[in-house]
């Protein structure tokens, strides 16, 4: 076996975005949401490294499979969280709610996230 050359994080291809004609691509602007999502991704990255170590150490496939399942769930929940944050951000931008309506919108989005999380 030969060792792979280390990959540079900056060498990755630029992200592909599908943008409707006449629409600018949207990014998460809420720094708390971005931090939360990045932290979740870092935890998942650590889980993946743990799986790599388990394989290198010859751990049983069932244990490794459990860890695969855990990291898949972590990524799914992170994707869901990002999607809900994006939806809330876009709704607030388009509707310009007052403070009471923002609170209602926030509660509705939490309920939506809970409902969607139960699907997976």
Secondary structure as GFF3:
##gff-version 3
##sequence-region A 1 120
A	DSSP	three_ten_helix	9	11	.	.	.	ID=ss1
A	DSSP	alpha_helix	31	56	.	.	.	ID=ss2
A	DSSP	alpha_helix	61	95	.	.	.	ID=ss3
A	DSSP	alpha_helix	99	119	.	.	.	ID=ss4
###
